[in-house]
């Protein structure tokens, strides 16, 4: 019975995020925020709207992280191309910067954690898997 409840919540969350993203796509398409000096406003709204989806999902008792994931996927597919060219360039660079900073933070954190912890080399499989994952992740990101 617990699995059915999880599937129902996942479906509701996916539906909520997709509906929210499609509404935003129409907003950006018909609001014409790309005129004159409104490129900054358009970019800021594009960056902030997924956070509103997160807050709404958390308020409804659903998973905000999954909501922001689905919202981001659908917004990339439909909303991004309704932005002006300047806003598209800015948001692409901004999210690339955020992903680079997050990746650097994780590598630094993992490095400090490994250096500061008392080493138990009994987890050699995990260490090998981590090294292979760290080496292959940037390669996979480059080719996508």
C-alpha positions, 0 to 999 in steps of 0.5 A, a space after each residue: 500500500 505504501 508503494 501506491 501512495 508513493 507513486 500517487 505523490 510522484 505523479 501529482 508532483 510531476 503533474 504539478 511541475 509540468 503544469 506550472 512550467 507550461 503556464 510559465 512558458 505561455 507567460 514568457 511567450 505572450 508577456 513580451 518581456 524581451 522588449 527594450 530594457 526588460 531583458 534583466 527582468 525576464 532573466 531574473 524571472 526565469 531564474 526565480 520561477 523554479 524556486 516558486 515551484 519548490 515553495 509551492 510543492 513544499 507547502 502542499 507537502 510534496 518534495 520540493 527538490 523533485 518539483 524543482 527538477 521537473 520544473 527545470 526540465 520542462 522549462 528548459 524544453 519549452 520556456 527557454 526558447 520563448 525568451 529573447 536572445 539576450 536573455 537566453 544567452 544570459 541564463 545559459 551562462 548563469 546556469 553554466 556558472 552555477 553548475 561549475 560552482 556546485 561541481 567545484 564545491 562538491 570536489 572541494 568538500 569531498 577532498 576535505 572530507 577524505 583528508 580530514 577523516 581517519 582513513 579506513 581503507 576497507 572501503 576500497 571499492 567505494 574509493 575506486 568507484 568515486 575516482 572513476 565517477 569523478 573522472 567520467 562526470 566532466 567527460 559526460 557533461 562535455 559530450 551532452 
